Amino acid sequence: MRLLRAFTDRKKSPLPQPVSEMLLVAGEEVNLTYKKHASARRFTLRLSRDGTGFVMTMPRRASMMDARAFATKSQAWMERALSRRVKALEVVDGAVIMFRGVEHRIVATGKVRGHVVLDAEAKLIHVPGAAGHMRRRLLDWLKAEAAHDLDVASTRYAMAMGASFRKLNVRDQKSRWGSCSTDGVLNYSWRLILAPAFVLDYVAAHEVAHLREMNHSIRFWRLVLTHCPDSHNAKVWLKHYGNRLHALR
């Protein structure tokens, strides 16, 4: 593993922002992000959700020298992690993607005009436009479907929990499936529309609960589990299959 270039290096000092470096692992240039966490007691390493690099969590007082030493010792693990990545999925005629947890085949209509049409029974998604425009049209449609489902779920949970949100955004978040700001703005990853409905439902319940409890206290989890009893299964699903949602580039 050879260090190619460092973007930021703050040795032995608190890191209010993550530190990123480019590494050469098994002949591939990948990004390694170092994040200090107040409750971390040891170094941990994971593949980023989009599969383009790694994220290391480190104790608050740990030095960059120790962090880099841990990365060096973890080279074999990183090579194996890269080899097991889910391959990138391109938007082309005949490609199969997940939609609400079910595999659907993309069908290029070849028509210049028209809208994306879902045939749920046949598990087909008809996408119009020339080959160069299919990706944009499909992603725009997926984001719109995600915004609709997340708005419905968030509104339902807000009413049940006695909370209210000011705004809902759907983005392509790399490190989080959702977030909640102190001023009542909910942010979600549009890729949740690719997951089964109970997974999207859980993330909505989780973020709406933060409108009442801006923490992960016992009261917070009691609120989530009271209104979304399937939370555990959703968390397990995201842990095992969440990286697949980032396969669609």
C-alpha positions in Angstrom: 0.0 0.0 0.0 1.6 3.3 -1.1 0.5 6.8 0.0 -0.2 8.8 -3.1 -1.2 12.2 -1.8 -2.7 13.7 1.4 -5.4 16.3 1.3 -5.3 17.2 5.0 -3.0 16.2 7.8 -3.5 17.4 11.4 -1.2 15.2 13.5 -2.2 14.6 17.0 -4.9 17.3 17.0 -8.6 17.2 17.3 -10.3 16.7 13.9 -13.5 18.8 13.6 -13.7 17.6 10.0 -12.7 14.2 8.5 -9.2 13.8 7.0 -8.9 12.2 3.6 -6.0 10.6 1.8 -5.6 8.7 -1.4 -4.1 5.2 -1.1 -3.0 2.6 -3.6 -4.6 -0.7 -2.6 -4.1 -3.8 -4.8 -3.2 -1.5 -7.7 -6.3 0.7 -7.3 -6.3 4.3 -6.1 -9.0 4.6 -3.4 -10.0 7.2 -0.8 -9.4 6.7 2.9 -11.3 9.0 5.2 -10.3 9.2 8.9 -13.0 10.2 11.3 -12.5 10.8 15.0 -15.4 9.8 17.3 -15.8 10.8 20.9 -16.9 7.3 22.0 -14.5 5.3 19.9 -12.1 3.2 21.9 -10.3 1.5 19.0 -9.7 1.8 15.3 -12.3 0.4 13.0 -12.3 0.2 9.2 -15.2 -0.2 6.7 -15.7 0.0 3.0 -17.6 3.2 2.0 -21.2 2.6 1.0 -20.5 3.6 -2.6 -17.5 1.1 -2.7 -15.0 3.8 -3.9 -12.9 3.9 -0.7 -12.7 3.2 3.0 -13.7 5.0 6.3 -11.7 4.6 9.4 -13.2 5.5 12.8 -10.6 6.4 15.4 -10.5 7.5 19.1 -10.5 11.2 19.8 -6.9 11.2 21.1 -5.4 8.8 18.5 -2.6 10.1 16.3 -2.5 10.1 12.5 0.7 8.0 12.8 -1.2 5.3 14.6 -4.1 5.5 12.2 -1.8 5.1 9.2 -0.1 2.2 10.9 -3.5 0.5 11.4 -4.3 1.1 7.7 -1.0 -0.5 6.7 -1.7 -3.6 8.8 -5.2 -3.7 7.3 -4.0 -3.9 3.7 -4.9 -7.5 3.2 -8.4 -6.9 4.6 -8.9 -3.9 2.3 -7.8 -5.9 -0.7 -10.4 -8.6 0.2 -13.1 -5.9 0.8 -12.4 -4.4 -2.7 -12.6 -7.8 -4.3 -16.1 -8.5 -2.7 -17.6 -5.2 -3.8 -20.9 -5.1 -5.6 -20.1 -4.3 -9.3 -21.4 -0.9 -10.6 -24.7 -1.2 -12.4 -25.1 0.9 -15.6 -28.5 2.1 -16.9 -28.8 0.2 -20.2 -31.5 -1.7 -21.9 -32.0 -5.0 -20.2 -30.2 -4.1 -17.0 -31.9 -5.4 -13.8 -32.3 -3.0 -10.8 -34.0 -3.2 -7.5 -37.1 -1.1 -7.0 -38.9 -1.2 -3.7 -37.0 -4.4 -2.9 -38.0 -6.2 -6.1 -35.9 -6.8 -9.2 -37.1 -5.0 -12.3 -35.8 -5.1 -15.8 -35.1 -1.8 -17.7 -36.8 -1.7 -21.1 -35.6 1.0 -23.5 -38.7 2.2 -25.4 -36.6 4.0 -28.0 -39.2 6.8 -28.1 -37.9 10.4 -27.9 -40.8 11.6 -25.8 -42.7 10.1 -23.0 -42.5 9.3 -19.3 -41.0 6.4 -17.4 -43.7 3.8 -16.9 -43.7 1.1 -14.3 -45.2 -2.3 -15.1 -45.3 -3.8 -11.6 -46.9 -7.0 -12.6 -44.4 -7.8 -15.3 -41.6 -6.3 -13.2 -40.5 -3.9 -16.0 -39.6 -0.3 -16.0 -40.1 1.3 -19.5 -37.6 4.2 -20.0 -37.9 6.5 -23.1 -35.2 8.6 -24.7 -31.9 7.9 -26.5 -29.3 5.8 -24.9 -27.4 8.9 -23.7 -30.5 10.2 -21.8 -31.9 7.0 -20.3 -29.8 7.3 -17.1 -31.0 10.8 -16.4 -34.6 10.0 -17.0 -34.6 6.9 -14.9 -32.8 8.6 -12.0 -35.1 11.6 -12.1 -38.1 9.2 -11.9 -36.5 7.1 -9.1 -35.9 10.3 -7.1 -39.5 11.5 -7.6 -40.8 8.1 -6.4 -38.5 8.2 -3.4 -39.6 11.7 -2.5 -43.3 10.6 -2.7 -42.8 7.5 -0.5 -40.6 9.3 2.0 -43.0 12.2 2.3 -45.9 9.8 2.9 -44.0 7.8 5.5 -42.6 10.9 7.3 -46.0 12.6 7.4 -47.6 9.4 8.8 -44.9 9.1 11.6 -45.0 12.8 12.3 -48.7 12.6 13.0 -48.3 9.5 15.1 -45.4 10.9 17.2 -46.8 14.3 17.6 -44.1 16.0 15.6 -43.8 18.2 12.5 -41.1 18.8 9.9 -40.5 22.0 8.0 -39.0 20.5 4.8 -38.0 17.2 3.2 -35.1 16.8 0.9 -34.1 13.8 -1.2 -30.4 13.6 -2.1 -27.6 11.2 -3.0 -26.1 11.0 0.5 -23.0 8.8 0.7 -22.6 8.2 4.4 -26.2 8.4 5.7 -29.5 7.1 4.8 -31.2 10.0 6.5 -30.6 12.9 8.8 -32.7 15.4 10.8 -31.6 19.0 11.5 -32.5 21.0 14.6 -34.7 23.3 12.5 -37.0 20.5 11.3 -35.5 19.6 7.9 -35.4 15.9 7.0 -32.8 14.7 4.5 -33.0 11.3 2.9 -31.1 9.2 0.4 -33.1 8.7 -2.8 -31.6 5.2 -3.0 -34.0 4.1 -0.2 -36.6 3.6 -3.0 -34.5 0.7 -4.2 -34.9 -1.1 -0.8 -37.9 -3.0 0.5 -40.7 -0.8 1.8 -40.1 -1.8 5.4 -36.5 -0.4 5.2 -37.6 3.0 3.8 -40.3 3.0 6.5 -37.8 2.4 9.3 -35.5 5.2 8.1 -38.4 7.6 8.0 -39.5 6.6 11.5 -35.9 7.0 12.7 -35.5 10.5 11.4 -38.9 11.7 12.4 -38.2 10.5 15.9 -35.3 12.9 16.0 -37.8 15.7 15.8 -38.8 14.8 19.3 -35.4 13.4 20.6 -32.3 14.8 19.0 -30.2 11.9 20.3 -30.1 8.1 20.5 -31.3 7.8 24.1 -33.5 5.2 25.5 -36.4 7.6 25.0 -35.5 7.9 21.3 -35.4 4.2 20.7 -38.6 3.6 22.7 -40.3 6.1 20.4 -39.0 4.4 17.2 -39.8 0.9 18.3 -43.3 1.9 19.5 -44.2 3.2 16.1 -42.0 1.0 13.9 -41.7 -2.5 15.5 -39.9 -3.9 12.4 -36.9 -1.6 13.0 -34.5 -4.5 13.9 -35.1 -6.3 10.6 -34.6 -3.1 8.7 -31.3 -2.4 10.4 -30.1 -5.9 9.7 -31.1 -5.5 6.0 -29.2 -2.3 5.6 -26.2 -3.7 7.3 -26.0 -6.7 4.9 -27.4 -5.3 1.7 -27.1 -1.5 2.0 -24.0 -1.4 -0.2 -26.1 -2.9 -3.1 -28.2 0.3 -3.2 -25.1 2.2 -4.2 -24.3 -0.1 -7.2 -26.5 2.0 -9.4 -24.1 4.7 -10.5 
